Amino acid sequence: MVGKNNKKLLELKSNPIIKKWRISRLKTGVASIVIFSGVLLSSTIFIPLHTVSAEETVTTTYYDQSKNVSDQLTNTSISISNHNKEKIIFPHNAESLTSNYAFKVPDSVNPKDYFYIDLSKNGNFYGITDANSVTMPNLLAPDNSIIATGKYDIDTNRIRYEFTDYVAEHDNVSGKISLPIFIDPEVVTNTSYQTITAS
């Protein structure tokens, strides 16, 4: 129950991304909220159980609209290299290429936003192992904080990296990651020249 002089004790301020709930102090004195429990005998008796100070403020931040920011990453660099001097890959021997990705994350990116790494159909990220057992490495900051977590989708042959709270707490975030690329033996069934693309 709120006192007569405290009719506007609770106020809700909203923002498209940040919601704040606030208990305000009114000019007429210290405002408080009293929670009552009623006991009914011959009349109603109210017993105060707990008092919360009006000066306490609770702020909750949440991001309810994640978005694809793949096209917002800047200074992107993608390269694929082969350490085999003969430039030959033997897929059944689990030989692989190495893909390297580097980029800068705009300060406008929020936690839960995500980006994709796509691979052409003649390559994959698991080789001859069980595709369901493959886990993608996290994107790490220099202090080993997790910038983004990765998940591989076998059906689309793409990795989705989802940003963590790190991007909200830091500016000028950049990322680098190296991933093995394997020739998909179910797609490339014979000896041939192949062009692998990553984006």
C-alpha positions in Angstrom: 0.0 0.0 0.0 1.4 3.4 -0.9 0.6 6.6 1.2 -1.7 9.4 0.0 1.2 11.7 -0.7 3.1 9.1 -2.7 0.7 8.5 -5.6 3.4 8.8 -8.2 6.0 6.9 -6.3 6.8 4.4 -9.1 7.8 5.7 -12.5 8.7 3.7 -15.6 11.3 5.1 -18.0 11.7 3.3 -21.3 14.2 3.3 -24.1 14.1 1.0 -27.2 17.1 -1.0 -25.8 17.4 -0.1 -22.1 14.5 -0.3 -19.6 14.8 1.3 -16.2 12.5 0.9 -13.3 12.8 3.6 -10.7 11.4 4.4 -7.3 11.4 8.2 -7.0 11.6 10.4 -3.9 8.8 13.0 -3.8 9.1 16.6 -2.5 6.7 16.0 0.4 9.2 13.7 2.3 10.8 10.3 2.2 8.7 7.9 0.2 8.5 4.3 1.1 6.6 1.2 0.0 5.1 -0.9 2.7 3.9 -4.4 2.0 1.0 -5.4 4.2 -0.6 -8.7 5.2 -4.2 -8.7 6.3 -5.6 -10.8 9.1 -9.4 -10.9 9.2 -11.0 -11.3 12.6 -14.0 -9.1 13.4 -12.3 -6.3 11.5 -9.3 -6.0 9.2 -5.9 -5.6 10.8 -2.8 -4.6 8.7 0.7 -5.7 9.8 3.7 -4.3 8.1 6.1 -7.0 6.8 8.9 -5.1 4.9 9.8 -1.6 4.0 11.8 -0.7 0.9 13.5 2.7 0.7 12.4 5.0 -2.0 15.9 5.9 -2.8 16.8 2.4 -4.1 17.0 2.3 -7.8 17.1 -0.9 -9.9 18.4 -0.7 -13.5 18.0 -3.7 -15.8 19.5 -3.7 -19.3 18.5 -6.2 -21.9 18.8 -6.6 -25.7 15.6 -8.1 -27.1 16.4 -7.6 -30.8 19.5 -9.4 -32.0 20.5 -8.7 -35.5 22.8 -9.9 -38.2 25.8 -7.5 -38.4 27.9 -9.4 -40.9 27.8 -6.5 -43.3 28.7 -4.0 -40.6 32.1 -5.5 -39.7 34.9 -3.3 -41.0 38.5 -3.9 -42.0 37.6 -7.5 -42.9 40.3 -9.8 -44.2 39.8 -13.4 -45.2 42.5 -15.7 -46.5 42.9 -19.4 -47.1 46.3 -21.0 -47.1 47.8 -24.4 -47.7 51.0 -25.3 -46.0 51.6 -28.2 -48.3 54.2 -27.1 -50.9 52.7 -29.4 -53.5 49.3 -27.7 -53.1 47.6 -31.1 -52.9 45.1 -32.1 -50.3 44.2 -35.7 -49.4 40.7 -35.4 -47.8 40.7 -39.1 -46.6 43.9 -38.4 -44.6 42.2 -35.5 -42.8 44.4 -33.0 -44.5 43.1 -29.4 -44.4 43.6 -25.9 -45.4 43.7 -23.0 -43.0 41.2 -20.1 -43.1 42.1 -16.8 -41.4 39.6 -14.1 -40.5 40.2 -10.6 -39.2 37.8 -7.8 -38.7 36.8 -4.8 -36.5 33.5 -4.6 -34.6 31.6 -1.3 -34.8 30.8 0.2 -31.4 27.1 0.1 -32.4 27.1 -3.8 -32.1 25.2 -5.1 -29.1 25.3 -8.4 -27.1 23.3 -11.1 -28.9 24.1 -9.5 -32.3 25.8 -12.0 -34.6 27.7 -12.5 -37.8 28.2 -15.5 -40.2 31.2 -17.2 -41.7 30.1 -19.0 -44.9 32.0 -21.7 -46.7 31.5 -23.1 -50.2 29.8 -26.5 -50.5 33.0 -28.3 -51.5 34.5 -27.6 -48.1 33.5 -28.1 -44.5 34.7 -27.5 -41.0 34.7 -31.2 -39.8 36.4 -33.3 -42.5 36.0 -37.0 -41.9 35.0 -36.7 -38.3 31.4 -36.8 -37.1 29.9 -33.4 -38.0 27.8 -33.3 -34.8 30.9 -33.6 -32.6 32.5 -30.4 -34.0 32.6 -27.4 -31.7 33.7 -24.0 -33.0 36.3 -22.1 -31.0 35.2 -18.9 -29.1 36.4 -15.6 -30.4 38.7 -14.3 -27.6 40.0 -11.0 -26.5 43.7 -10.5 -25.7 42.9 -11.1 -22.0 41.0 -14.4 -23.0 37.6 -12.8 -22.4 35.0 -14.3 -24.7 34.0 -11.7 -27.4 31.7 -14.1 -29.3 30.6 -17.8 -29.3 30.4 -19.9 -32.4 28.0 -22.5 -33.5 28.3 -24.5 -36.8 25.2 -25.3 -38.8 25.8 -28.4 -40.9 22.8 -27.8 -43.2 23.8 -24.3 -44.3 27.6 -24.9 -44.0 28.0 -21.7 -42.0 29.2 -20.7 -38.6 27.1 -18.2 -36.6 29.2 -16.1 -34.1 27.1 -14.4 -31.4 28.6 -11.5 -29.5 28.7 -11.5 -25.7 28.4 -8.6 -23.2 32.1 -7.9 -24.0 31.1 -5.7 -26.9 28.9 -3.5 -24.6 31.7 -3.1 -22.1 34.5 -2.3 -24.5 35.2 0.0 -27.4 37.3 -0.6 -30.5 36.8 -4.4 -30.4 38.5 -6.4 -33.2 38.7 -10.1 -33.8 41.0 -12.7 -35.4 40.3 -16.3 -35.8 41.8 -19.2 -37.7 39.8 -22.3 -38.7 40.7 -25.5 -40.5 38.8 -26.1 -43.8 38.5 -29.7 -45.0 37.5 -30.8 -48.5 34.1 -32.5 -48.3 34.6 -36.0 -49.6 30.9 -36.5 -50.3 30.9 -33.5 -52.6 34.4 -33.9 -54.2 34.4 -37.6 -55.0 37.3 -37.7 -57.5 40.7 -36.2 -57.9 40.2 -32.7 -59.2 41.1 -29.0 -59.0 38.8 -27.2 -56.5 38.2 -23.6 -55.6 37.3 -23.1 -52.0 35.6 -19.8 -51.0 34.9 -18.4 -47.5 33.1 -15.2 -46.7 
